[in-house]
Amino acid sequence: MTVSTTLRDMIGLDGTLPALSTSTLIMIDFQNTYTTGVMALPDADRALDAGARLLAAARAAGAPVVHVVNDGGEGTPYDIRAEIGRIESRVAARDGEPVVVKGFPNAFHETELEAVLRRLDAGPDLVLAGFMTHMCVQFTAQGAFNLGYSPTVVAEACATRPLAGPDGEPVPADALHAAALTTIGDLFGRVAARVDDLRD
C-alpha cells in the first residue's frame, strides 16, 4: 500500500528527534486511575515502565520535568485527593518538579502549564508521554504545536484503551494507540518509538 506524504514533510518541518538535555519533559496523567478499575489500560504497566526510564533519563540529562494530572473531582476515578488519582509511584514527582492540574484533554487549556514553561525558560522542544494516547497526549501535543512549541511523543511511554468504533465494532487499544500517534506525526509533532531513540 502506498502511503501519503505527511503534512510535516510537505511544509518542511524538522523530523530530527530532540536531545533530552535541551528539552522539557511533560509527563501526562500517569495516574493510578489507569492501572485499576473502570479506566484500567491494557498496556499501562508497559507504558509506566517506559515512562520511568524516560523520567530517569531526563533527570540525568538535567532536563526540566513537569507533571500533569487530571482532576475529575471528588469520588471520580480522577480524584487527585484520593489514591486513585495520584501519580503512580514509578513516575512520581520529586520535590521541585511542578505538578499542573488540568480539567480538559489539552493540558494547556485553562491551566498554568504555559506559565510554568515560561518560568522554566523552556525552549521549543517538549517531550511528551503518558495517558491516554488518543486523548490527553494527542490533544496536548496539538496544543503545544498551536502555541509554537515542537513536541515529541514517546510512543512506548504512552497507552490507551479499546473502544467501540463508529460502526460499533471494537477498536483494539493498540490500533487506537497507533492511530493517535499517526495523527500526531502527520502534523503536530515528532514521534519517538522508544525512549532510547532520543539523543542524550
N, C-alpha and C positions, 0 to 999 in steps of 0.2 A: 504494500500500500504506500502510495506517495503521501508525504506529509507536507503541510503548508509551512511557509516561512513564518517565523514568529514576528509579531508586531515590533518586538525589541530589535530584531535584526533589521527590519525594514526601516526603522527610524535611527538606526545606528547607535543604540545603547550598548555600553560595555558589558561583555559577558564574563569578564575575569572575576573569579571569586576573590573576596577580600581577605586580608590578613586579620586575624583576631586582634592583634596588637593595635591596629588602627581602627577598630570597630567598637561599637557599643552593643552588648548582648541584651536582648529583651526576652525574658522568659515568661511566656504567656499561659496563664491559667493552669499551671502544674499543680492542681489542687486534688485533694483526696476525693473530691466529687467524682472524678473519672476513674477511680480504682475500685469502687464498690457501689452496689445499689443500682438504681434505675439508670444512671448515666455512665456506668462502667464501660470502658472501651476495650475491645478485644486485644489491642496491642499496647495498652497503657504501660505495662511493665517494660516492654522493649524500648518504648519511647522515653520512659523515665531513666532507664539505664544510659541511653544515649544522651539524654539531657544532662545527666550527672557528669558524664565525660566532657560534654561541651562546656558546662559551667566550670569544671576544674581547669580546662584548657584556657578559658577566657581569663579566669583569675590568675593563672600562672603567667599569662601574657600581659597582665596589667590592664586588661580592658575593663571599662566601666560596665557594671551589671545592673539592670533594672528588672524587677519582678512585677508582674501584673496579675491581679486576682479579680475575679468576677464576684460581685456581691449581689445575690438574688434576694436578700432579706432573711429575716429570722424564720427558721423552720423549713427553709428550702434546701435542696442539695447544694446550693451555692452560698450557704450561710457562713460567712467568714468569721463569725463569732463562735462557731462550733467546730469540732474536729473535722467534720465532713468537708468544710470549706477551706481548711488550712492548706498551705503549701506542703506537698509531700516531702517527707524528711530527706529523701535523697537529693533534693534540689532546693532545700530551704534557704532563705535569705540569711546572709551574715550581717552583723552589725555594720551599719554604714551603707548597705545596699538599699536603695529606695524601693518601696513597695507602693505601686499605684493601684488604686481601686477603681474599677470601671463597672458600668451597668449596661454596656452595649458591646456588640461584637468587635467594632473598631475601637481599639484601646486608646485612640487619640480623641474620640468623641466625648465631649463633656468630662474630660479628666485633666489631670495635671501632667500627663506624660510629656507633652511638648515642652512645657516649662521645665520639667526635670531634665530633659535632654539639653536644653539651653544652659541650665546650671552646670551640667557636667561637661559643657563645651563639646558636645558630641559632634563629630564630623558627619559627613553624609552617609557613611556605611553603618547600617544596622544589621545585626544578625538576629533572626527570629527563630524561636522554637516553641512548641507547646501544644495545647489542646484547644479546640479541635481543628484539624487541618482545614476542613471545608467551611469553617465558621470564623472563629476569632483569629486564627492565624491568617487566613486568606484576607479577611477584611482589615486587619491591622497592617498587613503588607500593602494593601491598596491605599489605606490611609496614609502610610508613610510615604509612598510614591507620590500621592497627591500633594504632600507638603514639601516635596523636593528632596526627600531622603532617598537613599539607594539601599533597599532592603534585600537581604539574602535569607532564604528559609532553609533550614537544615532538615531534610526530609526524614531521616531516621529518628530524629528527636521530636517528631510530631505523630499524632494518631487521631483517628476519628471512629465513627460507629456506623453500622449498617442502617440503611433507611429504605423506605419504600420509594420507588421512582414514580414519575408521573403516571405510568400505566399500572401502578400497583405492584409491579414486580420488585423483588428485593434488589437493592444495590449493595453489594458487599462492601465492607469497610475499606478494604484495600483498593477497590475501584474508585470509591469516593475520594479517598486519600490521593490517589494518582490524578484524578480529575482536578481536584483543587490545586495541587502542585503544578499541573499543566496550565491552568488558568493563570496562576501567579507568574510562571515562566514565560507566558506569552507576552506579558507587558509589565506587570507591576514589580517584578524583582527577579533576582537570580535564585536558582535552586541548587543547593549542595546536597548530593545524595547522602553523604556521610560526614560525620564530624571531622574525620581525618582529611577530607578534601579541602578544608580551609587551611590557608597558609598560616604559619606561626608569625 
